[in-house]
Structure formats: structure tokens, C-alpha cells
Amino acid sequence: MDKFVINGGRRLTGEVLISGAKNAAVAIIPAAILSDGVCRIENIPNITDVSSIIHILQDMGAKIRTVGRSAIEIDSSTVSTCVAPYELARHIRGSYYLLGALLGRFHHAVVTMPGGCNFGVRPIDQHLKGFAALGASYSLEGGMVDVSAEELTGNSVYLDVVSVGATMNIMLAAVRAKGTTVIENAAKEPHIVDLANFLNSMGADIRGAGTDVIKIYGCSYLRGTTYSIIPDQIEAGTYMVAAAATSGDVLVKNVIPKHLESISAKLEEMGVTIEEFDDAVRVTRSGSLNKCNIKTLPHPGFPTDMQPQIAALLSTAKGTSIINESVWDNRFRYVEELKRMGAQISVDGRLAVIEGVDHLNAAPVKATDLRAGAAMLVAALAARGTTQIEDIQHIERGYEDVVEKLCSLGADIKRVHVPEVSVPCAI
């Protein structure tokens, strides 16, 4: 078992380079299945979720070659099955993008129900509604989703709820359908635009990505391409919050400032100074933090994936802050871990009320999921004393070289291996 050990209270200063977007990569890599040529994908983040999706494609017959540190080439012409390997696919949410990609190419897909972080039910009813509109039938049995169609035909799909996953999955299936598909009430996140741009670079005709109406004009052939993934909005936001939590001065590089506007606005409301450049933001804090109310919303609202990190920051803000989590149920599981460090937070359903304290104290904590783990990092960096964070595998699902990056900013953090304690069996 590995854990992070952090001596808190050190001011973060310097520059940090943001990696490619996790949420874009786990959709774009499966999308390469739709191509009839070789796809070179650059700015790939070196994280476990991406490694998992690459291994899945390899297991299905794809030829994948690593090019340098952050690029891969995918030849999917050798993919010989429409069944994703169960053991590999069940651990990550992004595996469900194989449904749309395989359905688009083979008109048949068999994939396990999505895994990933456990903070509520991840229904795929909107995904299936979209597939059905394109002419597919489906069955759910033994935790597997089986979707098939004799032919995919374009159609209009209205999503009952704004769903990033459903929007992207329908795009993947529709891109090689006959005719035109219109997705209404579509999600507008940056990684949806990124997926559309990737598919368009292969010869697809997708219009309106980034708005609530997306039109996909189906085609029979998609060529190979070279494409670079956008920077990770949530990784950038996490380092921005970490800089603010430590009264730091950090230049966050390789970002798209437009994607960070909702995060920047709330940090400024809290008294943090944000300077925007073409591909960077500078975050500085010199005074105390002001209270602030947050409501998570689909893009361009405040992202749910930043909610735990901002809660850690608000734990030491003056006054009472309220967080309204409107996207996911059960996303406040991390609160008990923050309370171990002295945070004063009460939760009622989807609301968290945070009474700011003077400072946080070190304590042994664990990462209950990916973004909760990031919140523990933020809290530990700001806290007095030495904090140990367990279950760090959650953090490494979405943050590349987090120890190295934080150390370069002056943090005192190391990864340590702790031998597993064997428990004797009862006689």
C-alpha cells in the first residue's frame, strides 16, 4: 500500500505545466476505433484511467505504439471483437464510450456497466435512448450492456437531462450513421468540443459542439489523423486552488483560460488574484480568504469535479460558505475526512454548510474518490503538521506526476510504501 506524506504549511511558488484532459482522452482514445486509418493522439496524460483504456483497446486487437512521453499511435484496423474485456472495463467510467464507438463501427457492442468513482448512480438511460433513436436495440444482463443494430440511421434525440457521457456516446455512434442526427439539450463541456474536433479532423461533419444543439452528418469513412488533446481544466483548477490555499504565487501553464472562467471568478470572489495570459493563469494570494457560495452546474457553470477542492479551500475562509451540489448525489463523502483535520462542515442532502476555521491540522485521511483525493491534497498542503493520505490510487486516476509537480512548487510531499499488514484468519 502506498500513501502520500505531506508536511503542510509551505507556500507554493513557481510554475506548473498542466497535462492533457483526462475527460477528453478517455473518449478520444476509444473514438479511434471509428477510423479506417492510423490515429496519432498527442498530449495524452500519463494517468491510470488512460492506461486502462489503452489496455482495453489492445486486448481487443488494436495496435498501439507509444511515441515519446505523451503521444500514442492507434491502428484500430485489427480490432476483431465488439466485446470489451470485463475485468479491464469495469473499473473506469470512460469504458462506456466503447459502446458508441463499437456500435458506430461494428453495429454491435458489449460493454460492462460503468465504474469509476462511487458518488452516486451512473445511469446510462440517456445513452440507450440515443442509441435506440438511431435504430439500435439493447439488453442489460449480468452487468453487461449489449447494443446492436442492423443499420444506424440519423434521428433527433432530446436528452431529458444534460449528460456529458450521453452526448459524447451518441456523437460516437451517429458519426457513421446514415443521415443526420440532432442532439438537443446537449452538454457543452470543453471535452465535448474536443471530441467533435477530433472526429472532424478524421473527416466527420459535426456542427454545434459547445452549444445545446449538436448536428452530426453521418459518413461512411473516417481517415486517420494527428490530434492534440486540450489541457485538463480540472487539473488546472486544482493547482489554482492549491496555490490559493497556501497563500502562494503560481503560474499555471498550458491552459485555456476561457475554460477556467467559472473557477477564476469564484477564487476572485474569495479574495484571490487571478491574472490571465494567452495560455496561462497566475494565481496569487496575500490576504485572508472571504466566504463564498458555490452551486455546481453543467458547463459553463462551476464544475462538480472542482467542488471537493473548493470545499477544502473554503474550510479556512472567514465566515459561512454554502455549497450546493446539483450534479451528483453522494459527493460529500470526503467531508468526514476534512472534519478529521478540523474543518467545520455540516451536510444536509445536496447542501454543505462550511464554517471557516483559522487553520486545518494534519491528520491521517484517505482519498474516497478521485476529486476527494485532490481535496485532501489541498487541505494537507495548507494544514499544520504532517498529513498522511491513503488510497492514493484514486488520485493517480486523474493527476499526472502529482508528487513531482507539487515538489517543483516547493511542497514537502513524498510517496511512501507501507507493507500490508496481514490479519490472521479465525480458526
N, C-alpha and C positions, 0 to 999 in steps of 0.2 A: 504494500500500500504506500502510495506517495502522498505527500502533503506539501502545502506551501507554508513556510515560516516567514513572518513579516515583522520586522521591528518598525513600528509606526512612528509618526511624528516628523518624518523627513519631508522637507519641501521639494516637490517635483519641479525640475527646471530642465530646459533644453528642447530638443526636437524629437518627435516620434513619427515614424513612417507608417501609414495605415495600409493594411493588406487589402486584397480583393474581397468583394462582398460575399459572405457565406450564403445568404439567401438567394443571390443570383447564381452562384456557382452550382448549388445543388439542383437547380433547374436546367441550367445551360448545359451541363455535362450530359444528363440524360437526353436532352434535345438533340445532341449529336447523332443519336440513333436515326433521326429522320433524314440525315444527309446521305447522299449517294457517293460522297467523296470523303476525303480526309479533312477533319476539322482541327485546327490548331487554336487552343484556347490559352490566352495569356492572363497574367495577374491572378493566378489561381492561389487562394490562401492555403497554406500548409496546416490544415486542421483535420481532426479525426473524422468529422462529418464528410468532408470532401474525399478523404482516403477511402471511407466506406463506400461511397457512391462509385468511385473508380473501381474498387474491387468487385462490386456488383456487376458492372459492365464487363469487366474482364472475365468473370465467371460465366457470363452469358455468351462469351465468344469474341468480344471486341478486342482489337489490337490497340493497346495504349502505350505510348512511349513518352517518357518524361524528358523534357527539354529544359535543361538548366534547373533552377530552383522553383520557378513559378509558372511554368508553361507545360502543357501536355498536348500530344497529338493523338486523336482518336480516329481509328478506322473501324467504323461500325458495319462495314460490308460483310464481315464474318460473323455477325451476331446470328445465331442459329436457333434461338429459342425465344418465346414470348413469355416465359415463366421466370420471374425474378427469384433468386435463391432466398429461401425463407429466413434462414439464420442471419444472413448478412443484412437483409432489407428490414427486418422487424425492429431494429434498434434506432432507426433515424426517420424523421418525418419526411425528409426530402425524397425518400424512396417512392412516395406516391406519384411523383412526376413521371415515373416509368409507365404508369397507366396511360397517360395521354400520349407519350412518345411511342410506346409499343403499339397502342391502338392506331395511331396515325400511320405507322409503317406497315404493321402486320395485320391490322384489323382484329387483333386479339391480344389481350394482356391478362396475366395472372400475377397479382402482387399482394403481399401481406398488408393488413391494415397499418396505418402509420404509427411509428413510435416517436422517439424524441423526448422532450421534456414533459413531465407529468404535471400539468397545471390545468387540467380540465379535459373534457371530452373533445376529441377532434373529429367531428362528424364529416363525412365526405358526401353527404346527400346532395350538395350543390354540384360537386364534381360529377356524380352519377346522373343528375338531372341534365347536365350539359351533354354528357355522352349519349344519353337517351335521345335528346333532341337531334343529335347528328345521325341517329339511326341504329345505335348500339343497344344491345340487351346486356343485363348483368345479373350476377348472383353473388351472394355472400355466404361462404361456408367455411367452417374451420379456421376463421380468422383471415381467410383469403378473399380477395376481390377478383372475380372473373368477369371480364368485359369483352364482348365480341360483336362484330358487325360484318355482314356480307359486303356492305358498302357504306362509306361515310358520306353524308350529304349535308351541305351547309344549311343552317337554320338560324332562327333568332332564339336567343337564350336570355331570360331575365333572371338574374341572381336574386333570391329572396333576401339574402344578407350579403354584405360586401365581404368577399372571401378572396384573399390573395391566392391561396392554393387552387381554388376552383377556377379563378380567372386564368391562371397560367396553364392548368391542365387542359382546359377547353381550348386554349390557343394552340397547345401542342397537338391535340387531336385534329383540330379544324384546319390546320395549315396544309394538310394533304388531303382534305375532303374535297368533294366536287361541289362547286358553287360557293356562295358567300355565307359566312357566319357572322352574326352580330351579337356581341355580348353587351347587355345593358346592365347598369348598376355594377359595372366592373370596378375592381380595386385599382388604385392609382399609384401604388408604391414604386420607387425608383427601380427595383429589381424586375418589375413587370415591364417597364420600358426597356430595360437591359435585355431581357429575353426576347422582346419584339425586335430590337435592333440586331440581335444575334441571328434570329430566324430570317430577317430581311437581308442580312449580309449573305445568306445562303440562297437567296432568290425568292423568298416568300414575299407576300404583299399584305402587310398588316398595318392598319392605319388607326390612329386614335389612342394608342397606348399612352397612359398617363392621364387620360380623361375617363369619364364613366361610361363611354360608349366606344367599344373596340370593334373594328370591322376587319375580318380576315377573308381574303380572296384566295380560295384554295388552289393548289397547284400540284402537279403530278411528280415534280422533280425538284430536289434541293441539292445544290452543289456543295462541295467542301468550301471552307472559308478559314480566315485567320481573324480572331476577335479577342479583344482585351476586356476583361470584366471590370465593372465600375468599382470604386473604392467602397469599403464597408462603412455604411452610415452609423451602425450601432457600435462598432469598434471605435470609430472616431468619437462618438458621443461619450463612450465610456472613459476614454482618456481625457476628454474635456471635463467631465465630472470629477475624475481623479485629480486633475490639476486644481480645480476649484476647492476640492475637499482638503487639500494640503496647503492652501494659500500659495499655490505655485505660479509658475510662468512657463507655459509650454506652447511650443509651435507644433500644431498637429498638421502634418504634411500629407500630400496625396489624397486630398478630399475634394468633394464637390460642395462648396459652402451652401448652395441652394438646398441641398438635401438635408442640411443641418439646421435650417432656419427655426423650426419649432423648438429644438433643443437650445439653440443660442438665445432665443427670445426668453425662455424660462430662466436660463442662467443669468442673463442681464437683469431680469426682474429680481433675482436674488442678490444683486449687487456685484456680480462678476463682470469683468471687462472682456469683451469679445471683439477682436479685430479680424476682418475678413480680407483675404487676398485671393488671387486667381485660383489657386489650388491648395490653399492652406488657411487655417484659422489659428489665431493666437489667443490663448486663454490666460488671463491674469486675475489674481485676487489679492487685495491688500487689506480690506476691512472685514467686518463681520458679515455673516450671511443673513439675508432677510427671509422671512416666511414666504411661502408661495403655494398656491393651489394648482393642482395638476389634474387634468382629465385626459386619459388616453383615448385616442381616436384613430381611425384609419388615416393614412396619408392624405393630405399634408398636415394632419393633426399630430399631437405628441405621440411618439411610438410606444406601444406597450412593451417592446423589448428594452426600453430605457427606464421603465417605471421602477424596478428594484434599485437601480443605481442612483436615481434621483432621490429615492426614499432614504438611502444611506446618507446622501448629502444633506437632506433636509433635517436629519436627526440632530444636527448641531446648529440649525438656523434659529434665530431669535423669534419666538412666538409660536403660534399654532398653524401648521400646514395641513391641508386635506388633499388626499389622492383619491380620485375616482377612477377605478379600473373598469372601463366599459367594453373591453375586448374579450378578455379571458376570465373564466371562473377560476377560483383556487390559485390565484397568482400571488397571494400574500403569505405563502408558506415560509418564506425567508424571514418574516417578521420576528419569529421566535429566536432566530439566530442573532438578529440585530439587538434584540432585547437582552441577550446574554452579555452584550457589550455596553449595556447601559442606556440604550435607546428607549424612549418612552413613546410607544406606538400602540394604539388600540384599533382593532379591525372589526367592522360590522358589515358582513357581506362583501360588497364590492367597494366599500369605503375604508380608508385608513386615515386615522387622525394622529398626527405627529406633533408631540410637544417637544420643542427643541431643548436640548441639554447643552451644558457648557462644553463637554467633550465626551468622547467614547473611550472605553477602556478595553484593553486586549482581553481576549477570551478564546478558548477552543471552540471553533464553529465548523460548520460543514456547508458545502455547496449543494442545495437541494435541487437545483436545475442550472442551466447554462447562465442565464442572466442574474439569477440569485447569487451564483458564484461570483459574478462580476461585482455585485453589490457588496459581497463580503470582502473582496479585494479593496474596493473603495474605502469601506469602513476601517479595514485593517491598516491601510496606508495612513489614515488620519488619526487613528487611535493612539493612546498612550500605552506603551508596553509591547510585548511580543505576542502576536496572534498566530495560531495555527489553524489552517483551513484544510479540512478533509474532503474527500470525494471530488478531487480536482479534475477528474476525468470529464465532468460536466463542463468545466471552464474551457478545457482544451478542445471541446467540440467546436468552439466558435472563435477562439482567440489564438492567433499565431504568435509563437515566441513571446508569450506574455512576460515571463521572467526576465528575458534579455531586454525587452523593450522598457520595462519598468526600471531595471537596473541602470540602463543608459540615461534615465531621467533622474537618477540619484536615490531611488528607492533601495531599501535594505530588504531584499526578498530572495529567498532561495528555495529550491525544491529539494526535499529530503525524502529518502526511502525509509519507511518504518516496516520491519518484518512483521508479517501477520502473526497474531497470537493464536495458537491452536487451542481450542476448547475441548477438553476430554469428553468423550461420549458417555452417556449414562449406561450403567451395566443393566 
